[in-house]
Amino acid sequence: MSAVPFVKRFHFLLLTLLMASLTGCFRRWTMTEKDLRQHYANRITKPVYHTVENDTMKLFCASFGPDTLPPLLFIHGAPGSWYGYLPLLDDSLLQQRFHLISVDRPGYGKSQKRRHPITSINQQASWIAEALKLNKSGKPAIVLGRSYGAPIAARLAMLYPSLVKHLLMVAPPIDPDREKFFWFSWWGKLPLVKLFLPRSLNTATAEKYAHVAELKQLQSCWSGICLPVTVMQGGNDWLVDPANLDYARQVLADTQTKFIFLPEAGHLITESHPNLVRKMILEAVDRTSGL
């Protein structure tokens, strides 16, 4: 048997297995409309859906509670969706205290308008800020971003300081020199692979390759943050290097920042430690109440 056909078949088999594994993993973190209806079928508080759209952007949001309460804005990572924060969005105490707003970031879920992914942190932050117009309290927001959503949340706070009272970053990949790349990151750029992957996963891949350059653009902007910040990082985070916490200590040295290190926690802190994240949110209110 010729070695060339064997190598080609081997590569094709490897590619097939790769696509199957990636799409299977992706489905684990997605919910259908039916799933969401079943989830909220017997719950008193249900989401109210909004779409903010103009000629250039489309932003889908889910909100909970009266819009006259102070806003709490959630920004997900990559890939992700608004419902990635369900343990917090369904929390009765948070629902009593805040107008909860969770977005599909541009390019994800129902926030898809353009064919090409929006990899600009600056542009994403500008668009997501529009979600705060859904709130009628006249009060600044607590903004929580996790994973890739964290630098976007930070940029939003930099661009619109009057709209934000406290920035919360969970497992934030903010150090451009510590960006991790994995074997599937390289395969995910192949045109044949992209054909078989969900659009959101292709968007995540595009963001991955733009992330270092985008983070470098933020390096000179961190000093512009003039509001309280809380950073939470797990020691067993396989996706984000825990040393990002050291970078946060460096660039946020002149701010009112609280650093929380969880030695045994992984990357999905909002799911594995929802009560601790809720405590962090409520403490953010106490820290800023006198400001």
C-alpha positions in Angstrom: 0.0 0.0 0.0 1.3 3.4 -0.9 2.2 5.7 2.0 0.6 8.8 0.5 -3.0 7.4 0.3 -2.6 6.1 3.9 -1.4 9.5 5.2 -4.3 11.2 3.4 -6.8 8.7 4.9 -5.3 9.1 8.3 -5.5 12.9 8.1 -9.1 12.7 6.9 -10.0 10.3 9.8 -8.3 12.7 12.3 -10.1 15.6 10.8 -13.5 13.8 11.1 -12.8 12.8 14.7 -11.8 16.4 15.5 -15.0 17.9 14.1 -17.1 15.3 15.9 -15.4 16.0 19.2 -15.6 19.8 18.9 -19.3 19.9 17.9 -20.1 17.4 20.6 -18.3 19.5 23.3 -20.0 22.6 22.0 -23.5 21.1 22.3 -22.9 20.4 25.9 -22.9 24.1 26.6 -25.8 25.1 24.4 -29.5 25.3 25.1 -32.3 25.2 22.6 -35.5 27.3 22.8 -37.2 24.2 24.0 -34.6 23.7 26.7 -35.1 27.3 27.9 -38.9 27.0 27.9 -38.7 23.9 30.0 -36.2 25.5 32.4 -38.5 28.4 33.1 -41.8 26.6 32.9 -42.3 26.4 36.6 -40.3 29.5 37.7 -41.9 32.7 38.9 -39.4 35.0 37.4 -38.9 34.5 33.6 -36.6 36.3 31.2 -37.8 39.3 29.1 -36.1 39.3 25.7 -34.8 42.4 23.9 -33.1 43.1 20.6 -31.2 46.3 20.2 -30.5 46.8 16.5 -29.4 49.5 14.0 -27.8 49.5 10.6 -24.5 48.2 11.9 -25.2 46.1 15.0 -27.6 43.6 16.6 -27.5 42.9 20.3 -29.8 40.3 21.9 -30.4 40.5 25.6 -32.3 38.8 28.3 -33.4 40.7 31.4 -34.9 39.8 34.8 -36.6 42.0 37.3 -37.8 45.6 37.3 -35.9 48.0 35.1 -36.0 50.6 37.9 -33.6 48.6 40.0 -29.8 49.2 39.7 -28.4 47.3 36.6 -26.2 44.3 36.8 -24.8 43.5 33.4 -23.3 40.0 32.5 -20.9 39.5 29.6 -20.0 35.9 28.6 -16.8 34.4 27.3 -16.0 32.5 24.1 -18.0 30.6 23.0 -21.0 31.4 25.1 -24.5 32.9 25.4 -26.6 34.9 27.7 -27.9 31.8 29.5 -24.4 30.8 30.5 -25.1 32.8 33.7 -28.3 30.9 34.6 -27.2 30.0 38.2 -26.8 33.8 38.9 -29.7 35.0 36.7 -32.1 32.6 38.6 -30.8 33.7 42.0 -33.8 35.1 43.9 -31.7 37.5 46.0 -30.0 39.0 43.0 -33.4 39.3 41.3 -34.6 41.3 44.3 -31.6 43.7 44.3 -30.9 44.2 40.6 -32.2 44.6 37.1 -30.3 41.7 35.7 -29.2 42.0 32.0 -27.3 39.3 30.2 -26.2 39.7 26.6 -25.3 37.5 23.6 -22.1 39.1 22.6 -21.8 40.2 18.9 -21.4 37.1 16.8 -23.0 34.7 19.3 -26.5 33.4 19.8 -29.0 35.8 18.4 -26.6 38.8 18.2 -25.5 37.8 14.7 -25.9 40.4 11.9 -22.7 40.3 9.9 -21.0 37.4 8.2 -17.5 38.2 9.6 -16.8 37.9 13.3 -16.4 41.1 15.4 -13.1 40.5 17.1 -12.5 44.1 18.2 -12.7 44.4 22.0 -13.4 48.1 21.5 -16.3 47.6 19.2 -17.8 44.8 21.3 -17.7 47.0 24.4 -19.3 49.9 22.6 -22.2 47.7 21.3 -22.7 45.9 24.6 -23.0 49.3 26.4 -26.2 49.8 24.5 -27.8 47.1 26.7 -27.6 49.5 29.7 -30.2 51.7 28.0 -32.8 49.0 28.9 -32.4 50.1 32.5 -34.5 53.1 33.7 -33.1 53.5 37.2 -30.6 56.2 36.2 -27.9 54.4 38.3 -24.6 53.1 37.1 -24.1 49.4 36.6 -22.1 46.6 38.1 -20.6 44.9 35.1 -19.4 41.3 35.3 -17.3 39.7 32.6 -15.9 36.2 32.7 -13.2 34.7 30.6 -13.0 36.5 27.2 -15.9 38.7 28.4 -13.7 40.2 31.1 -11.5 42.4 29.0 -14.6 43.5 27.1 -16.2 44.4 30.4 -13.0 46.3 31.4 -13.0 48.2 28.1 -16.7 49.1 28.6 -15.7 50.6 32.0 -12.9 52.5 30.4 -15.0 54.0 27.6 -18.1 54.8 29.7 -17.0 55.4 33.3 -20.2 57.2 34.2 -22.2 54.1 33.3 -20.3 51.7 35.6 -19.9 51.8 39.3 -18.0 48.5 39.8 -16.1 46.1 37.5 -16.0 42.4 38.2 -13.7 40.1 36.2 -13.8 36.4 36.7 -11.0 34.2 35.2 -9.9 37.1 33.0 -7.4 36.5 30.1 -5.9 40.0 30.1 -2.2 39.4 29.8 -1.2 39.3 26.1 2.0 37.5 26.9 0.2 34.6 28.7 -2.4 33.8 26.0 -2.8 30.0 25.7 -3.2 28.2 22.4 -4.3 24.6 22.1 -4.1 22.0 19.4 -7.7 22.5 18.4 -7.1 26.2 18.0 -4.9 25.6 15.0 -7.2 23.0 13.4 -10.1 25.4 13.9 -8.8 27.8 11.3 -8.9 25.2 8.5 -11.7 26.0 6.0 -12.9 22.4 5.9 -13.2 22.2 9.7 -15.0 25.6 9.8 -17.6 24.3 7.4 -18.7 21.7 10.0 -18.5 23.8 13.1 -21.2 26.0 14.6 -20.9 29.7 13.7 -20.3 30.6 17.4 -17.4 28.3 17.6 -15.9 29.8 14.5 -16.4 33.2 16.0 -14.6 32.0 19.1 -11.7 30.8 17.0 -11.4 34.2 15.2 -11.4 36.0 18.6 -8.7 33.6 19.8 -6.4 34.6 17.0 -7.1 38.3 17.4 -6.9 38.3 21.2 -3.2 39.0 21.7 -3.2 42.0 19.4 -6.5 43.3 21.0 -5.0 42.9 24.6 -1.9 44.8 23.6 -4.1 47.7 22.5 -5.5 47.7 26.0 -2.1 47.8 27.8 -2.0 51.6 27.9 -5.6 51.9 28.8 -5.7 50.1 32.2 -4.5 53.3 34.0 -7.8 54.9 32.8 -9.9 52.8 35.1 -11.0 55.0 38.0 -13.6 52.8 39.7 -13.6 49.9 42.1 -12.6 46.5 40.6 -12.8 42.9 41.8 -10.8 40.2 40.1 -11.4 36.5 40.8 -9.1 33.7 39.5 -8.9 29.9 40.0 -5.6 28.1 40.6 -6.6 25.1 38.5 -7.8 27.1 35.5 -6.7 25.1 32.4 -7.9 27.7 29.9 -6.6 30.9 31.5 -3.1 31.1 33.0 -3.6 31.9 36.7 -0.7 34.2 36.4 -3.1 36.6 34.7 -3.9 37.6 38.3 -0.4 38.9 38.7 -0.8 41.0 35.6 -4.1 42.4 37.0 -2.2 43.3 40.2 0.3 45.2 38.1 -2.0 47.1 35.8 -4.6 47.8 38.5 -2.1 48.8 41.2 -3.4 52.3 41.4 -7.1 51.4 41.6 -9.4 50.2 44.4 -9.1 46.6 43.5 -9.8 43.4 45.4 -8.1 40.2 44.3 -9.6 36.8 45.1 -7.6 33.7 44.4 -9.3 30.3 44.6 -6.5 27.7 44.6 -8.7 24.7 43.9 -11.1 26.3 41.4 -11.0 25.8 37.6 -12.2 28.0 34.8 -15.9 27.8 35.2 -16.1 29.7 38.5 -19.6 31.2 37.9 -20.9 27.6 37.6 -18.8 25.9 40.3 -18.9 28.7 42.9 -22.2 30.6 42.2 -22.6 31.5 45.9 -19.1 32.9 46.1 -19.7 34.9 42.9 -23.0 36.2 44.4 -21.1 37.2 47.5 -18.6 39.1 45.4 -21.5 40.9 43.7 -23.1 41.9 46.9 -19.8 43.0 48.4 -19.3 45.2 45.3 -22.5 47.0 46.2 -21.3 47.6 49.8 -17.9 48.8 48.6 -19.4 51.4 46.3 -22.4 52.4 48.4 -20.6 55.4 49.9 -19.0 56.6 46.6 
